[in-house]
Amino acid sequence: MAKYYESDVTKMIRELLQKNPQIVEEQKKGRSLWWDKQPDQDAKRRAEKSRVRQQAYVYQTKV
């Protein structure tokens, strides 16, 4: 039977999660707080409407 390589970092993380299983739940809470959100369609629509078209050459002032 071949033994597969496991890095020191993987071992450390595995041991950390065994000692502190609440970390996984905290990660899920943090993710839902910052990432798992439905986009606000009204805000997106208003942002698209208020967008100002950029000039072809942005550094030239209008004369």
N, C-alpha and C positions, 0 to 999 in steps of 0.2 A: 504494500500500500504506500503510495507516494504521499509525502507530507508537503503541503503547500506553504509557501512563504507568507508570513504575516508581518507587516512592518511594525516598528515600535510604536508609531503613532496610532495605528489601528488597535493594537493591544491596549494602549493607554485609554483610548476612547471607550473601548469595550468594558474595561475595568471601571472607568468613571460612571458609565451608565448602569453597571451592576450595583455600584455603591449608592448611586443617586438616581433612582428610576423616575423621580418627579421632573427631571430635566426635560424629558420628552414632552410631557404635558405643558411645561412652561414654553417650550419651543412652539408647540401648536397654538397656544394662546397668543404669543408674540406674532406669529405668522398671520393669524386671523385678524389681529389688530391692525397690522400694516399692509398686508398683501391681499387677503381674501375678501375683496370688496367688489361690489357691482359698480361699474362706472356710472357717473351721473350724466345721463343723456342730455338733460337740459343745459347743464354747464358746458358740455362739449359743443352743443349747437350754438350757444351764445358766443363761445370762444371762436368758433369758425366764422360766425357772422361778423364779429368785430375785428377780424384780422385785416391788417392794412397790407396792400400789395407792395412788395419791395421793388425798388428801381433796378434796372438792368446792371448799372454800375453803382454800387452803394456809396462810394466815397465822393461821388460828384454831387454838388449841391444844385438845386434847381435854379436856373438863371432866368 
